[in-house]
């Protein structure tokens, strides 16, 4: 009597229903989070060892950046609404809220570029001081993430316009949301540590 070999599939999957894309994004967020933590901790250590660190608001435009922070937080809301829309099968809502998120990200970058322009023309350059170096390296690193997010949103929006997503197919939108929420959360930390403390 021949017994057929069968492969047993484990019933207790430690990752549940998470897709490979979602697991990959969580891994990226963890690694990226450690990079930001390193930058912020290094900045805090430099500040603690410096006798000439500027007072909060002395050089940087806090009201403008507070508005920019609020803007980025609003894009987290629009991203949540985009995902919620497609989960309900509302393709128009998905496209609308992704567009709002995209425009918010572009506006955030524009305001940051405007801030850099005025700071640099005022003599506050990356080589001005340790404080300036910390400011530019940390905010530029975050700005690169926002720029990457804007490109990412554009790609998902383009696919949404082609009718790729539906109430049964929204995993890519959720993965995008994970990245964008991470970028927003990190900016709140950057704004607090670099601008306010």
C-alpha positions as CSV (number, residue, x, y, z in Angstrom):
1,X,0.0,0.0,0.0
2,X,1.6,3.3,-1.2
3,X,1.1,6.3,1.1
4,X,1.1,9.6,-0.8
5,X,3.4,12.2,0.7
6,X,1.6,15.4,1.7
7,X,3.0,18.7,2.8
8,X,1.5,20.0,6.0
9,X,0.7,23.6,6.1
10,X,1.1,25.3,9.5
11,X,-2.2,26.6,10.8
12,X,-0.7,29.2,13.1
13,X,0.8,31.8,10.7
14,X,2.6,34.4,12.9
15,X,1.9,37.1,10.4
16,X,-1.8,36.4,10.0
17,X,-3.2,37.7,6.7
18,X,-0.4,40.3,6.1
19,X,0.8,40.3,2.5
20,X,4.5,40.2,1.5
21,X,4.2,43.9,0.5
22,X,2.9,44.9,3.9
23,X,5.6,42.9,5.7
24,X,8.2,44.5,3.5
25,X,6.8,48.0,4.3
26,X,6.9,47.3,8.0
27,X,10.5,46.2,7.7
28,X,11.3,49.4,5.8
29,X,9.6,51.5,8.4
30,X,11.5,49.8,11.2
31,X,14.9,50.3,9.5
32,X,14.0,53.9,8.5
33,X,12.8,54.6,12.0
34,X,16.1,53.6,13.4
35,X,17.8,56.0,10.9
36,X,15.7,58.9,12.0
37,X,16.2,57.9,15.7
38,X,20.0,58.0,15.1
39,X,19.8,61.5,13.5
40,X,17.6,62.9,16.3
41,X,19.7,61.3,19.1
42,X,22.9,62.6,17.5
43,X,21.3,66.1,17.2
44,X,20.3,66.0,20.9
45,X,23.8,64.9,21.9
46,X,25.4,67.7,19.9
47,X,23.0,70.2,21.5
48,X,23.7,68.9,25.0
49,X,27.4,69.4,24.4
50,X,27.2,72.8,22.8
51,X,27.3,76.2,24.7
52,X,26.1,78.2,21.7
53,X,22.9,76.4,20.6
54,X,20.3,79.0,19.5
55,X,17.0,79.4,21.5
56,X,14.0,77.9,19.8
57,X,12.5,80.3,17.3
58,X,15.6,82.5,17.2
59,X,16.6,81.5,13.7
60,X,13.7,79.3,12.4
61,X,10.2,80.3,11.4
62,X,8.1,78.4,13.9
63,X,4.7,79.7,12.8
64,X,5.3,78.8,9.1
65,X,6.6,75.3,10.1
66,X,3.7,74.8,12.5
67,X,1.4,75.4,9.5
68,X,3.4,73.0,7.4
69,X,3.1,70.4,10.2
70,X,-0.6,70.9,10.4
71,X,-0.8,70.5,6.6
72,X,1.1,67.2,6.7
73,X,-1.2,65.9,9.5
74,X,-4.2,66.8,7.3
75,X,-2.7,64.6,4.5
76,X,-2.7,61.7,7.0
77,X,-6.4,62.2,7.3
78,X,-6.9,62.3,3.5
79,X,-4.9,59.1,3.2
80,X,-7.1,57.4,5.8
81,X,-10.1,58.6,3.8
82,X,-8.6,57.3,0.5
83,X,-8.2,53.8,2.0
84,X,-11.6,53.9,3.6
85,X,-13.2,55.0,0.3
86,X,-11.8,52.1,-1.7
87,X,-12.6,49.6,1.0
88,X,-16.2,50.6,0.5
89,X,-15.8,50.3,-3.3
90,X,-15.8,54.1,-3.8
91,X,-13.2,54.5,-6.6
92,X,-14.0,58.2,-7.1
93,X,-13.4,58.9,-3.4
94,X,-10.1,57.0,-3.6
95,X,-8.9,59.2,-6.5
96,X,-10.1,62.4,-4.8
97,X,-8.5,61.8,-1.5
98,X,-5.2,60.6,-3.1
99,X,-5.1,63.8,-5.1
100,X,-5.6,65.8,-1.9
101,X,-2.8,63.9,-0.2
102,X,-0.6,64.4,-3.2
103,X,-1.2,68.2,-3.4
104,X,-0.6,68.4,0.4
105,X,2.7,66.7,0.0
106,X,3.8,68.9,-2.8
107,X,2.7,72.0,-0.9
108,X,4.7,70.8,2.1
109,X,7.8,70.5,0.0
110,X,7.2,73.9,-1.6
111,X,7.0,75.6,1.8
112,X,10.1,73.8,3.0
113,X,12.0,74.9,-0.2
114,X,10.8,78.5,0.5
115,X,12.1,78.2,4.0
116,X,15.5,76.9,2.9
117,X,15.8,79.7,0.3
118,X,15.3,82.4,2.9
119,X,17.5,80.8,5.5
120,X,20.4,80.3,3.0
121,X,20.1,83.8,1.7
122,X,20.2,85.0,5.3
123,X,23.5,83.2,5.8
124,X,22.2,80.2,7.6
125,X,23.9,77.4,5.6
126,X,24.8,73.8,6.3
127,X,28.4,74.9,7.1
128,X,27.3,77.8,9.4
129,X,27.3,75.9,12.6
130,X,26.7,72.5,14.2
131,X,23.1,73.6,14.7
132,X,22.7,74.4,11.0
133,X,24.2,71.1,10.0
134,X,21.9,69.2,12.3
135,X,18.9,71.2,11.0
136,X,19.7,70.7,7.3
137,X,20.7,67.0,7.5
138,X,17.6,66.0,9.5
139,X,15.0,68.1,7.6
140,X,16.5,67.2,4.2
141,X,16.5,63.5,5.1
142,X,12.8,63.9,5.9
143,X,12.1,66.0,2.8
144,X,13.6,63.2,0.7
145,X,11.0,60.8,2.3
146,X,8.2,63.3,1.5
147,X,9.4,63.6,-2.1
148,X,9.6,59.8,-2.4
149,X,6.0,59.6,-0.9
150,X,4.8,62.2,-3.5
151,X,6.2,60.0,-6.3
152,X,4.7,56.9,-4.6
153,X,1.2,58.5,-4.3
154,X,1.4,59.6,-7.9
155,X,2.0,56.0,-9.0
156,X,-0.9,54.7,-6.9
157,X,-3.2,57.5,-8.1
158,X,-2.3,56.7,-11.7
159,X,-3.2,53.1,-11.1
160,X,-6.4,54.1,-9.4
161,X,-7.3,56.1,-12.5
162,X,-6.8,53.0,-14.6
163,X,-9.4,51.2,-12.4
164,X,-6.9,48.9,-10.7
165,X,-8.4,49.1,-7.2
166,X,-11.7,48.0,-5.8
167,X,-13.4,46.9,-2.6
168,X,-11.7,43.5,-3.1
169,X,-8.3,44.9,-4.1
170,X,-6.8,47.7,-2.0
171,X,-3.7,46.2,-0.5
172,X,-1.4,48.6,-2.4
173,X,-3.3,51.6,-1.1
174,X,-3.0,50.3,2.5
175,X,0.8,49.8,2.1
176,X,1.1,53.4,0.7
177,X,-0.8,54.6,3.8
178,X,1.6,52.9,6.1
179,X,4.5,54.7,4.5
180,X,2.8,58.1,4.5
181,X,1.7,57.9,8.1
182,X,5.2,57.0,9.1
183,X,6.5,60.1,7.2
184,X,4.0,62.3,9.0
185,X,4.7,60.8,12.4
186,X,8.4,61.3,12.0
187,X,7.9,64.9,11.0
188,X,6.0,65.6,14.2
189,X,9.1,64.4,16.1
190,X,11.5,66.4,13.9
191,X,9.4,69.5,14.3
192,X,9.3,69.1,18.0
193,X,13.0,68.4,18.5
194,X,14.6,70.6,15.8
195,X,12.2,73.6,16.0
196,X,10.6,73.7,19.4
197,X,13.2,72.4,21.9
